[in-house]
Amino acid sequence: MKNLIKIENLSYSYENISDDGNVTYTNALNNINMEINEGEFVAILGHNGSGKSTLAKLLNAQILPTKGDIYYEDMNTKDEDNIWQIRELSSMVFQNPDNQMVATTVEEDVAFGPENLQVENPELRERVDRALELVSMSEFKKKAPYELSGGQKQRVSIAGVIAMMSKCIVLDEPTAMLDPTGRKDVVGIVNTLNKQYKKTIVYITHYMEEAVNADRIIVMNKGEIAMTGTPREIFGNVEKMKKLGLDVPQVTDLYYELSKEGIQIDKVPLTIDEMMDAI
């Protein structure tokens, strides 16, 4: 696989200024090293304050490293001359879709990103129509965003990054504000983008079940990488996950409890279907 993102000795500190003018720093990330390959699906897990959302902003060059470097295809995010090329390579979907709604109609909102990349008609029209079709929102293209449900708004946000034709899509807890149906829909779209359209996915979530289809999981804790491995490797290590204050998928937890009672299952199940097959 071709390497798309390389992170070297990455640290980030937030500056805090008190009422009396004293400056202190909060260390959010500490000496992070990782590589993400083109077409890979990487899920990033961690409790609140672990640094995962800070990492998402750094990946999208919204903020720049305090120390260390992030490279996209050998372009350093610290180099201002690279910013537009990097943001063309990598798009971001936020937790709250309302933060990305900027236009009066759905189709105008989806067109906003590629327009800023100076994509012109008829290609712009084709990109918008294709993206809306992929997320099953074509019939809503003339609607105002405020008329949509939370799940529909998030679909539109994803359509906007699809229309930009980015190689990499960074999603920062995109289902946190959605109901179970909306979460399922968004996860299905993300899996389609990765498996069928070969998009590189960096998926930040606190829902363990959403990470089971990832190629690799990175677990963050206190600004550092605590664990890395396949979903089966990570979730199979139930005790360590619990020590980090994190859950595992319910079926994996059931497997763990059964194993403590002497009931052996050949492999760690990640889904209900896998558990049923094993039983």
Backbone as CSV, one residue per row, in Angstrom:
resi,resn,N_x,N_y,N_z,CA_x,CA_y,CA_z,C_x,C_y,C_z
1,MET,0.835,-1.207,0.000,0.000,0.000,0.000,0.872,1.259,0.000
2,LYS,0.409,2.276,-0.711,1.122,3.545,-0.757,0.811,4.364,0.488
3,ASN,1.846,4.936,1.098,1.669,5.757,2.287,1.058,7.108,1.916
4,LEU,-0.014,7.513,2.623,-0.672,8.790,2.363,-0.337,9.819,3.438
5,ILE,-0.374,9.398,4.708,-0.133,10.310,5.828,0.989,9.753,6.692
6,LYS,1.918,10.619,7.049,2.994,10.222,7.954,3.078,11.243,9.078
7,ILE,3.001,10.768,10.318,3.057,11.627,11.499,4.323,11.297,12.274
8,GLU,5.143,12.318,12.503,6.435,12.105,13.150,6.567,12.973,14.398
9,ASN,6.737,12.325,15.547,7.030,13.005,16.822,6.084,14.176,17.079
10,LEU,4.808,13.938,16.862,3.798,14.995,16.924,3.380,15.295,18.362
11,SER,3.475,16.559,18.736,2.972,17.019,20.028,2.162,18.295,19.804
12,TYR,1.173,18.481,20.666,0.379,19.714,20.572,-0.027,20.165,21.974
13,SER,0.152,21.462,22.240,-0.226,22.051,23.525,-1.156,23.226,23.296
14,TYR,-2.222,23.298,24.094,-3.133,24.439,24.058,-2.638,25.519,25.015
15,GLU,-2.707,26.756,24.572,-2.297,27.887,25.409,-3.477,28.375,26.240
16,ASN,-3.251,28.546,27.532,-4.280,29.052,28.438,-3.799,30.364,29.055
17,ILE,-4.630,31.402,28.944,-4.278,32.706,29.508,-5.272,33.045,30.615
18,SER,-4.773,33.194,31.823,-5.629,33.495,32.975,-6.035,34.968,32.966
19,ASP,-6.969,35.314,33.843,-7.459,36.697,33.929,-6.344,37.685,34.253
20,ASP,-5.328,37.217,35.005,-4.231,38.123,35.361,-3.075,38.085,34.353
21,GLY,-3.314,37.404,33.221,-2.334,37.419,32.141,-1.300,36.319,32.173
22,ASN,-1.360,35.426,33.157,-0.415,34.313,33.203,-0.734,33.294,32.121
23,VAL,0.316,32.790,31.489,0.142,31.828,30.401,0.586,30.439,30.866
24,THR,-0.298,29.465,30.703,0.039,28.075,30.974,-0.309,27.254,29.742
25,TYR,0.169,26.022,29.716,-0.060,25.174,28.543,-0.633,23.823,28.967
26,THR,-1.613,23.355,28.200,-2.189,22.031,28.410,-1.720,21.122,27.287
27,ASN,-1.035,20.057,27.650,-0.488,19.134,26.647,-1.577,18.171,26.186
28,ALA,-2.000,18.283,24.939,-3.072,17.438,24.408,-2.544,16.199,23.709
29,LEU,-1.389,16.305,23.051,-0.768,15.172,22.363,0.716,15.164,22.684
30,ASN,1.267,13.979,22.852,2.663,13.868,23.252,3.401,12.823,22.418
31,ASN,4.214,13.307,21.486,5.132,12.457,20.723,4.417,11.305,19.998
32,ILE,3.451,11.672,19.169,2.687,10.690,18.391,3.429,10.347,17.103
33,ASN,3.518,9.051,16.803,4.083,8.579,15.538,3.134,7.564,14.921
34,MET,2.769,7.781,13.674,1.923,6.800,12.972,1.974,7.056,11.475
35,GLU,1.597,6.044,10.713,1.454,6.164,9.270,0.090,5.627,8.876
36,ILE,-0.519,6.253,7.879,-1.807,5.799,7.351,-1.655,5.627,5.854
37,ASN,-2.010,4.454,5.378,-1.837,4.134,3.967,-3.053,4.537,3.144
38,GLU,-2.824,4.760,1.881,-3.903,5.107,0.959,-4.907,3.962,0.899
39,GLY,-6.187,4.289,1.087,-7.245,3.281,1.031,-7.493,2.572,2.346
40,GLU,-6.740,2.916,3.397,-6.892,2.261,4.695,-8.038,2.887,5.486
41,PHE,-8.680,2.075,6.315,-9.732,2.524,7.223,-9.155,2.410,8.639
42,VAL,-8.867,3.569,9.240,-8.287,3.607,10.583,-9.312,4.227,11.528
43,ALA,-9.664,3.489,12.572,-10.548,4.013,13.611,-9.706,4.456,14.799
44,ILE,-10.041,5.615,15.358,-9.325,6.136,16.519,-10.295,6.212,17.693
45,LEU,-9.952,5.493,18.756,-10.793,5.413,19.938,-10.102,6.079,21.120
46,GLY,-10.899,6.488,22.103,-10.350,7.081,23.312,-11.430,7.846,24.031
47,HIS,-11.306,7.927,25.359,-12.302,8.664,26.121,-12.098,10.169,25.933
48,ASN,-13.013,10.972,26.458,-12.899,12.429,26.351,-11.587,12.893,26.972
49,GLY,-10.884,13.768,26.245,-9.612,14.275,26.738,-8.415,13.441,26.351
50,SER,-8.642,12.415,25.549,-7.529,11.539,25.156,-6.677,12.138,24.036
51,GLY,-7.200,13.151,23.359,-6.454,13.804,22.292,-6.915,13.480,20.897
52,LYS,-7.961,12.666,20.767,-8.356,12.213,19.431,-8.946,13.335,18.567
53,SER,-9.723,14.245,19.158,-10.283,15.347,18.366,-9.214,16.373,18.004
54,THR,-8.238,16.556,18.891,-7.105,17.428,18.562,-6.345,16.857,17.371
55,LEU,-6.160,15.544,17.362,-5.490,14.888,16.245,-6.260,15.111,14.947
56,ALA,-7.588,15.051,15.007,-8.408,15.270,13.811,-8.174,16.669,13.242
57,LYS,-8.142,17.677,14.102,-7.916,19.058,13.645,-6.524,19.223,13.042
58,LEU,-5.551,18.542,13.615,-4.186,18.601,13.077,-4.120,17.934,11.706
59,LEU,-4.844,16.827,11.553,-4.839,16.121,10.271,-5.451,16.968,9.165
60,ASN,-6.402,17.811,9.515,-7.052,18.674,8.532,-6.379,20.042,8.430
61,ALA,-5.251,20.210,9.132,-4.470,21.452,9.128,-5.279,22.651,9.616
62,GLN,-6.290,22.399,10.468,-6.990,23.505,11.114,-6.098,24.142,12.178
63,ILE,-5.278,23.311,12.809,-4.258,23.779,13.739,-2.941,23.113,13.332
64,LEU,-1.832,23.672,13.774,-0.519,23.159,13.378,0.217,22.589,14.592
65,PRO,1.079,21.615,14.385,1.779,20.983,15.509,2.585,21.978,16.333
66,THR,2.603,21.753,17.646,3.520,22.490,18.511,4.940,21.982,18.281
67,LYS,5.045,20.652,18.168,6.310,20.002,17.829,6.007,18.863,16.861
68,GLY,7.018,18.476,16.097,6.835,17.367,15.168,6.185,17.793,13.866
69,ASP,5.833,16.795,13.036,5.361,17.087,11.683,4.284,16.102,11.237
70,ILE,3.416,16.604,10.343,2.441,15.756,9.638,2.670,15.960,8.144
71,TYR,2.823,14.859,7.430,3.055,14.914,5.987,1.902,14.227,5.242
72,TYR,1.420,14.890,4.205,0.506,14.279,3.234,1.280,14.143,1.927
73,GLU,1.531,12.914,1.524,2.299,12.681,0.294,3.539,13.590,0.258
74,ASP,4.265,13.615,1.364,5.516,14.374,1.520,5.312,15.884,1.636
75,MET,4.066,16.358,1.711,3.801,17.790,1.933,3.577,18.028,3.421
76,ASN,4.359,18.921,4.011,4.258,19.217,5.432,3.124,20.208,5.685
77,THR,2.249,19.898,6.669,1.125,20.790,6.956,1.598,22.149,7.480
78,LYS,2.840,22.226,7.958,3.370,23.499,8.453,3.722,24.466,7.321
79,ASP,3.843,23.948,6.119,4.206,24.773,4.964,2.944,25.416,4.395
80,GLU,2.818,26.727,4.539,1.609,27.431,4.085,1.337,27.222,2.602
81,ASP,2.374,27.023,1.823,2.196,26.815,0.385,1.470,25.512,0.082
82,ASN,1.430,24.592,1.055,0.810,23.281,0.843,-0.641,23.208,1.303
83,ILE,-1.115,24.226,2.024,-2.395,24.101,2.721,-3.548,23.740,1.790
84,TRP,-3.675,24.427,0.663,-4.812,24.150,-0.216,-4.714,22.760,-0.832
85,GLN,-3.505,22.341,-1.184,-3.340,20.995,-1.732,-3.671,19.938,-0.685
86,ILE,-3.271,20.194,0.561,-3.561,19.245,1.638,-5.055,19.173,1.903
87,ARG,-5.716,20.319,1.911,-7.164,20.315,2.165,-7.954,19.759,0.990
88,GLU,-7.332,19.739,-0.181,-7.943,19.058,-1.323,-7.795,17.552,-1.167
89,LEU,-6.679,17.136,-0.578,-6.444,15.707,-0.333,-7.284,15.177,0.820
90,SER,-7.519,16.021,1.826,-8.147,15.566,3.068,-9.297,16.478,3.461
91,SER,-10.489,15.897,3.623,-11.675,16.654,4.038,-12.131,16.156,5.402
92,MET,-12.937,16.968,6.069,-13.343,16.635,7.427,-14.845,16.728,7.612
93,VAL,-15.403,15.763,8.348,-16.811,15.768,8.747,-16.843,15.923,10.268
94,PHE,-17.580,16.939,10.731,-17.594,17.251,12.154,-18.718,16.516,12.882
95,GLN,-18.612,16.555,14.210,-19.612,15.917,15.066,-20.991,16.528,14.857
96,ASN,-21.044,17.865,14.804,-22.315,18.572,14.653,-22.450,19.046,13.212
97,PRO,-23.351,18.444,12.424,-23.473,18.840,11.015,-23.860,20.293,10.817
98,ASP,-24.533,20.894,11.800,-24.921,22.303,11.671,-23.693,23.208,11.529
99,ASN,-22.551,22.746,12.053,-21.321,23.544,11.943,-20.789,23.605,10.515
100,GLN,-21.304,22.727,9.639,-20.835,22.694,8.254,-21.864,23.215,7.268
101,MET,-23.045,23.557,7.759,-24.093,24.047,6.868,-23.893,25.536,6.608
102,VAL,-23.664,25.891,5.353,-23.336,27.285,5.037,-24.247,27.884,3.967
103,ALA,-25.102,27.073,3.350,-25.893,27.556,2.214,-27.385,27.436,2.508
104,THR,-28.199,27.945,1.572,-29.645,27.975,1.782,-30.345,26.732,1.257
105,THR,-29.675,25.959,0.394,-30.253,24.704,-0.085,-29.205,23.597,0.035
106,VAL,-29.683,22.361,0.014,-28.800,21.202,0.156,-27.764,21.161,-0.971
107,GLU,-28.200,21.345,-2.215,-27.260,21.230,-3.324,-26.206,22.346,-3.294
108,GLU,-26.597,23.541,-2.846,-25.630,24.629,-2.724,-24.614,24.322,-1.627
109,ASP,-25.085,23.667,-0.569,-24.191,23.320,0.525,-23.154,22.283,0.072
110,VAL,-23.606,21.295,-0.695,-22.694,20.264,-1.195,-21.696,20.872,-2.180
111,ALA,-22.122,21.893,-2.907,-21.251,22.525,-3.910,-20.221,23.456,-3.290
112,PHE,-20.410,23.843,-2.036,-19.560,24.867,-1.420,-18.076,24.475,-1.431
113,GLY,-17.764,23.256,-1.016,-16.370,22.813,-0.957,-15.691,22.792,-2.315
114,PRO,-16.259,22.076,-3.279,-15.615,22.048,-4.596,-15.551,23.409,-5.279
115,GLU,-16.528,24.288,-5.002,-16.458,25.647,-5.555,-15.224,26.372,-5.029
116,ASN,-14.936,26.173,-3.740,-13.744,26.799,-3.161,-12.460,26.230,-3.736
117,LEU,-12.550,25.016,-4.274,-11.410,24.416,-4.973,-11.392,24.811,-6.446
118,GLN,-12.306,25.739,-6.811,-12.386,26.302,-8.162,-12.800,25.270,-9.217
119,VAL,-13.632,24.318,-8.791,-14.226,23.378,-9.747,-15.398,24.086,-10.428
120,GLU,-15.441,24.043,-11.747,-16.472,24.761,-12.505,-17.437,23.791,-13.173
121,ASN,-18.593,24.315,-13.599,-19.555,23.506,-14.357,-18.978,23.147,-15.723
122,PRO,-19.350,21.995,-16.301,-20.361,21.046,-15.808,-19.834,20.052,-14.768
123,GLU,-18.520,20.050,-14.526,-17.976,19.091,-13.560,-18.556,19.301,-12.166
124,LEU,-18.746,20.559,-11.765,-19.294,20.847,-10.439,-20.678,20.228,-10.284
125,ARG,-21.528,20.426,-11.304,-22.872,19.864,-11.275,-22.837,18.341,-11.176
126,GLU,-21.940,17.726,-11.919,-21.815,16.269,-11.908,-21.369,15.759,-10.541
127,ARG,-20.411,16.458,-9.936,-19.921,16.045,-8.619,-21.021,16.129,-7.561
128,VAL,-21.779,17.230,-7.571,-22.837,17.422,-6.586,-23.908,16.347,-6.745
129,ASP,-24.348,16.108,-7.971,-25.392,15.106,-8.219,-24.927,13.711,-7.818
130,ARG,-23.665,13.379,-8.139,-23.118,12.064,-7.817,-23.019,11.869,-6.307
131,ALA,-22.572,12.918,-5.621,-22.414,12.828,-4.165,-23.767,12.684,-3.468
132,LEU,-24.762,13.447,-3.903,-26.091,13.352,-3.301,-26.725,11.987,-3.567
133,GLU,-26.470,11.446,-4.727,-26.994,10.120,-5.046,-26.363,9.058,-4.145
134,LEU,-25.068,9.184,-3.912,-24.358,8.192,-3.106,-24.889,8.145,-1.675
135,VAL,-25.273,9.296,-1.121,-25.774,9.330,0.258,-27.306,9.309,0.311
136,SER,-27.935,9.006,-0.826,-29.402,8.877,-0.917,-30.128,10.152,-0.498
137,MET,-29.625,11.305,-0.972,-30.243,12.590,-0.640,-30.626,13.393,-1.880
138,SER,-30.662,12.753,-3.039,-30.956,13.471,-4.285,-32.311,14.170,-4.251
139,GLU,-33.304,13.518,-3.649,-34.653,14.090,-3.648,-34.777,15.312,-2.727
140,PHE,-33.738,15.539,-1.919,-33.777,16.663,-0.979,-32.913,17.839,-1.437
141,LYS,-32.401,17.803,-2.665,-31.393,18.782,-3.076,-31.891,20.222,-3.079
142,LYS,-33.204,20.430,-3.241,-33.739,21.790,-3.233,-34.226,22.229,-1.846
143,LYS,-34.141,21.314,-0.883,-34.599,21.615,0.469,-33.614,22.540,1.185
144,ALA,-34.110,23.245,2.181,-33.242,24.024,3.060,-32.679,23.089,4.124
145,PRO,-31.418,23.233,4.500,-30.828,22.340,5.501,-31.603,22.276,6.812
146,TYR,-32.215,23.386,7.231,-32.929,23.384,8.513,-34.159,22.481,8.486
147,GLU,-34.613,22.085,7.297,-35.771,21.206,7.183,-35.412,19.728,7.362
148,LEU,-34.121,19.423,7.465,-33.665,18.039,7.518,-33.522,17.545,8.944
149,SER,-33.572,16.221,9.088,-33.282,15.600,10.383,-31.773,15.609,10.617
150,GLY,-31.358,15.261,11.827,-29.938,15.219,12.140,-29.181,14.249,11.253
151,GLY,-29.751,13.072,11.041,-29.106,12.084,10.183,-28.998,12.546,8.741
152,GLN,-30.034,13.222,8.252,-30.008,13.737,6.882,-28.968,14.848,6.740
153,LYS,-28.867,15.697,7.743,-27.851,16.754,7.709,-26.444,16.148,7.646
154,GLN,-26.221,15.094,8.412,-24.896,14.481,8.402,-24.612,13.832,7.056
155,ARG,-25.639,13.289,6.417,-25.464,12.753,5.058,-25.033,13.870,4.099
156,VAL,-25.652,15.032,4.246,-25.300,16.171,3.386,-23.849,16.592,3.639
157,SER,-23.439,16.599,4.907,-22.051,16.939,5.235,-21.086,15.977,4.556
158,ILE,-21.432,14.692,4.591,-20.581,13.684,3.951,-20.595,13.865,2.437
159,ALA,-21.762,14.200,1.880,-21.842,14.452,0.438,-20.927,15.605,0.045
160,GLY,-20.830,16.617,0.915,-19.961,17.755,0.624,-18.502,17.357,0.487
161,VAL,-18.033,16.445,1.345,-16.635,16.015,1.239,-16.448,15.044,0.084
162,ILE,-17.498,14.272,-0.230,-17.416,13.383,-1.401,-17.255,14.218,-2.675
163,ALA,-18.027,15.319,-2.749,-17.980,16.176,-3.939,-16.611,16.816,-4.125
164,MET,-15.869,16.966,-3.029,-14.515,17.513,-3.132,-13.538,16.478,-3.679
165,MET,-13.984,15.209,-3.712,-13.194,14.099,-4.253,-11.861,13.945,-3.517
166,SER,-11.904,14.135,-2.202,-10.707,13.990,-1.385,-10.285,12.528,-1.312
167,LYS,-8.980,12.302,-1.273,-8.479,10.943,-1.080,-8.764,10.453,0.333
168,CYS,-8.696,11.392,1.303,-8.844,11.040,2.715,-10.016,11.802,3.318
169,ILE,-10.822,11.098,4.113,-11.926,11.729,4.828,-11.724,11.481,6.315
170,VAL,-11.624,12.574,7.068,-11.478,12.505,8.519,-12.846,12.788,9.129
171,LEU,-13.341,11.866,9.932,-14.663,12.021,10.542,-14.502,12.058,12.056
172,ASP,-14.852,13.199,12.661,-14.684,13.393,14.094,-16.016,13.156,14.807
173,GLU,-16.209,11.944,15.299,-17.422,11.529,15.994,-18.688,11.936,15.219
174,PRO,-18.801,11.496,13.968,-19.897,11.971,13.111,-21.277,11.477,13.511
175,THR,-21.353,10.468,14.396,-22.667,9.934,14.772,-23.050,10.295,16.204
176,ALA,-22.245,11.135,16.868,-22.458,11.411,18.293,-23.814,12.037,18.571
177,MET,-24.357,12.789,17.618,-25.615,13.503,17.850,-26.800,12.836,17.154
178,LEU,-26.599,11.593,16.683,-27.631,10.917,15.905,-28.284,9.791,16.702
179,ASP,-29.512,9.447,16.288,-30.187,8.298,16.883,-29.620,7.016,16.257
180,PRO,-29.981,5.821,16.772,-29.412,4.573,16.250,-29.576,4.381,14.743
181,THR,-30.736,4.796,14.204,-30.949,4.652,12.763,-30.003,5.556,11.985
182,GLY,-29.882,6.798,12.434,-28.967,7.726,11.775,-27.530,7.249,11.857
183,ARG,-27.131,6.685,13.012,-25.767,6.171,13.168,-25.516,5.032,12.186
184,LYS,-26.473,4.136,12.083,-26.327,2.990,11.176,-26.179,3.456,9.732
185,ASP,-26.960,4.451,9.336,-26.898,4.969,7.967,-25.527,5.574,7.667
186,VAL,-25.028,6.390,8.599,-23.740,7.052,8.388,-22.612,6.027,8.319
187,VAL,-22.633,5.050,9.227,-21.605,4.006,9.222,-21.633,3.237,7.904
188,GLY,-22.828,2.964,7.384,-22.946,2.263,6.102,-22.339,3.064,4.960
189,ILE,-22.569,4.375,4.945,-22.004,5.240,3.908,-20.483,5.253,3.998
190,VAL,-19.962,5.361,5.224,-18.508,5.388,5.414,-17.875,4.085,4.924
191,ASN,-18.492,2.961,5.253,-17.963,1.676,4.789,-17.978,1.581,3.269
192,THR,-19.020,2.112,2.645,-19.101,2.117,1.179,-17.994,2.977,0.574
193,LEU,-17.760,4.143,1.162,-16.707,5.026,0.662,-15.344,4.341,0.724
194,ASN,-15.118,3.576,1.773,-13.838,2.903,1.930,-13.718,1.675,1.039
195,LYS,-14.696,0.795,1.090,-14.579,-0.489,0.395,-14.788,-0.373,-1.111
196,GLN,-15.777,0.422,-1.521,-16.099,0.504,-2.950,-15.362,1.634,-3.660
197,TYR,-15.193,2.765,-2.963,-14.586,3.936,-3.603,-13.142,4.161,-3.177
198,LYS,-12.631,3.252,-2.321,-11.201,3.236,-1.941,-10.748,4.527,-1.272
199,LYS,-11.656,5.204,-0.580,-11.280,6.405,0.156,-10.543,6.016,1.442
200,THR,-9.538,6.775,1.779,-8.860,6.597,3.058,-9.741,7.210,4.142
201,ILE,-10.012,6.434,5.181,-10.909,6.876,6.238,-10.162,6.949,7.569
202,VAL,-10.263,8.112,8.226,-9.815,8.239,9.616,-11.082,8.533,10.417
203,TYR,-11.507,7.552,11.209,-12.823,7.596,11.835,-12.678,7.648,13.353
204,ILE,-13.034,8.785,13.935,-12.930,8.987,15.380,-14.306,8.765,15.997
205,THR,-14.362,7.884,16.992,-15.656,7.548,17.577,-15.492,7.057,19.004
206,HIS,-16.590,7.122,19.780,-16.594,6.461,21.085,-17.598,5.314,21.104
207,TYR,-18.174,5.004,19.929,-19.029,3.829,19.789,-18.179,2.666,19.271
208,MET,-17.941,1.688,20.121,-17.034,0.599,19.768,-17.510,-0.184,18.544
209,GLU,-18.835,-0.382,18.442,-19.370,-1.172,17.332,-19.086,-0.533,15.971
210,GLU,-18.851,0.786,15.957,-18.589,1.478,14.699,-17.164,1.238,14.194
211,ALA,-16.315,0.681,15.039,-14.917,0.486,14.670,-14.612,-0.935,14.194
212,VAL,-15.606,-1.828,14.225,-15.308,-3.241,13.942,-14.932,-3.485,12.482
213,ASN,-15.347,-2.593,11.579,-15.025,-2.785,10.161,-13.729,-2.103,9.737
214,ALA,-13.057,-1.463,10.680,-11.796,-0.783,10.365,-10.701,-1.798,10.046
215,ASP,-9.723,-1.376,9.250,-8.541,-2.209,9.021,-7.645,-2.204,10.253
216,ARG,-7.646,-1.063,10.952,-6.761,-0.895,12.095,-7.401,0.054,13.093
217,ILE,-7.172,-0.207,14.364,-7.664,0.667,15.425,-6.471,1.233,16.183
218,ILE,-6.537,2.534,16.471,-5.550,3.193,17.322,-6.287,3.700,18.554
219,VAL,-5.839,3.279,19.725,-6.462,3.694,20.974,-5.602,4.776,21.617
220,MET,-6.227,5.931,21.882,-5.536,7.062,22.493,-5.825,7.106,23.988
221,ASN,-4.837,7.535,24.762,-5.016,7.721,26.194,-4.051,8.798,26.681
222,LYS,-4.606,9.857,27.266,-3.803,10.949,27.813,-2.793,11.495,26.806
223,GLY,-3.246,11.656,25.559,-2.413,12.272,24.532,-1.377,11.369,23.906
224,GLU,-1.438,10.076,24.215,-0.483,9.137,23.661,-1.192,7.941,23.046
225,ILE,-0.482,7.204,22.200,-1.039,5.981,21.634,-0.866,4.860,22.644
226,ALA,-1.994,4.330,23.129,-1.961,3.274,24.136,-1.961,1.885,23.513
227,MET,-2.655,1.727,22.398,-2.760,0.429,21.729,-2.926,0.655,20.230
228,THR,-2.473,-0.287,19.454,-2.749,-0.270,18.012,-2.803,-1.710,17.514
229,GLY,-3.719,-1.987,16.584,-3.868,-3.343,16.065,-5.150,-3.483,15.284
230,THR,-5.451,-4.685,14.852,-6.707,-4.948,14.153,-7.853,-4.893,15.160
231,PRO,-9.102,-4.753,14.682,-10.232,-4.760,15.621,-10.257,-6.014,16.503
232,ARG,-9.941,-7.160,15.946,-9.973,-8.390,16.736,-8.874,-8.388,17.806
233,GLU,-7.716,-7.838,17.451,-6.626,-7.753,18.428,-6.960,-6.775,19.543
234,ILE,-7.498,-5.621,19.176,-7.796,-4.590,20.173,-8.941,-5.018,21.085
235,PHE,-10.053,-5.416,20.493,-11.219,-5.753,21.300,-11.051,-7.081,22.031
236,GLY,-10.149,-7.938,21.524,-9.865,-9.185,22.224,-9.126,-8.961,23.521
237,ASN,-8.492,-7.808,23.657,-7.763,-7.476,24.881,-8.708,-6.697,25.811
238,VAL,-9.733,-7.402,26.284,-10.808,-6.761,27.052,-10.282,-6.111,28.326
239,GLU,-9.398,-6.793,29.035,-8.918,-6.275,30.314,-8.178,-4.950,30.143
240,LYS,-7.331,-4.863,29.119,-6.598,-3.617,28.912,-7.530,-2.487,28.499
241,MET,-8.516,-2.798,27.656,-9.481,-1.778,27.251,-10.238,-1.236,28.462
242,LYS,-10.630,-2.136,29.357,-11.365,-1.705,30.544,-10.475,-0.883,31.469
243,LYS,-9.189,-1.226,31.552,-8.263,-0.440,32.361,-8.118,0.981,31.821
244,LEU,-8.282,1.113,30.509,-8.208,2.441,29.874,-9.537,3.193,29.966
245,GLY,-10.536,2.557,30.596,-11.833,3.197,30.752,-12.711,3.096,29.518
246,LEU,-12.437,2.116,28.662,-13.182,1.949,27.419,-13.934,0.623,27.407
247,ASP,-15.039,0.603,26.678,-15.805,-0.618,26.506,-15.319,-1.373,25.281
248,VAL,-15.887,-2.540,25.072,-15.705,-3.293,23.834,-17.100,-3.609,23.313
249,PRO,-17.243,-4.041,22.046,-18.575,-4.416,21.565,-19.228,-5.443,22.492
250,GLN,-20.547,-5.378,22.629,-21.254,-6.232,23.582,-20.978,-7.720,23.352
251,VAL,-20.908,-8.135,22.095,-20.670,-9.562,21.830,-19.263,-9.972,22.252
252,THR,-18.323,-9.035,22.148,-16.955,-9.321,22.577,-16.887,-9.417,24.094
253,ASP,-17.646,-8.579,24.776,-17.721,-8.644,26.233,-18.336,-9.968,26.675
254,LEU,-19.363,-10.417,25.948,-19.981,-11.708,26.239,-18.975,-12.839,26.050
255,TYR,-18.219,-12.780,24.966,-17.152,-13.773,24.715,-16.173,-13.814,25.894
256,TYR,-15.804,-12.651,26.396,-14.860,-12.550,27.508,-15.432,-13.204,28.767
257,GLU,-16.702,-12.921,29.063,-17.330,-13.505,30.252,-17.463,-15.017,30.118
258,LEU,-17.786,-15.490,28.907,-17.897,-16.938,28.680,-16.545,-17.627,28.844
259,SER,-15.490,-16.971,28.352,-14.150,-17.564,28.458,-13.714,-17.684,29.912
260,LYS,-14.153,-16.732,30.756,-13.820,-16.803,32.183,-14.521,-17.989,32.852
261,GLU,-15.643,-18.421,32.258,-16.376,-19.584,32.787,-15.907,-20.886,32.148
262,GLY,-14.858,-20.805,31.337,-14.302,-22.018,30.737,-14.921,-22.402,29.406
263,ILE,-15.796,-21.537,28.859,-16.410,-21.812,27.562,-15.547,-21.167,26.487
264,GLN,-14.910,-21.997,25.667,-13.947,-21.497,24.681,-14.593,-21.301,23.310
265,ILE,-14.314,-20.165,22.689,-14.746,-19.860,21.322,-13.490,-19.621,20.497
266,ASP,-13.458,-20.166,19.271,-12.235,-20.195,18.468,-11.624,-18.811,18.239
267,LYS,-12.456,-17.819,17.891,-11.925,-16.479,17.632,-12.800,-15.436,18.292
268,VAL,-12.233,-14.290,18.539,-12.955,-13.197,19.185,-14.064,-12.702,18.259
269,PRO,-15.329,-12.786,18.678,-16.416,-12.301,17.817,-16.546,-10.777,17.900
270,LEU,-16.824,-10.163,16.767,-16.991,-8.708,16.719,-18.423,-8.296,16.423
271,THR,-19.207,-9.230,15.904,-20.593,-8.932,15.548,-21.497,-10.036,16.075
272,ILE,-22.794,-9.747,16.096,-23.771,-10.749,16.538,-23.729,-11.972,15.633
273,ASP,-23.589,-11.755,14.320,-23.535,-12.883,13.383,-22.344,-13.786,13.676
274,GLU,-21.194,-13.191,13.985,-20.007,-14.004,14.306,-20.221,-14.792,15.586
275,MET,-20.860,-14.193,16.567,-21.151,-14.896,17.816,-22.122,-16.042,17.579
276,MET,-23.147,-15.822,16.773,-24.124,-16.877,16.483,-23.452,-18.038,15.743
277,ASP,-22.585,-17.711,14.804,-21.879,-18.768,14.076,-20.981,-19.587,15.011
278,ALA,-20.335,-18.891,15.964,-19.439,-19.568,16.892,-20.196,-20.477,17.847
279,ILE,-21.371,-20.037,18.268,-22.183,-20.830,19.189,-22.786,-22.031,18.462
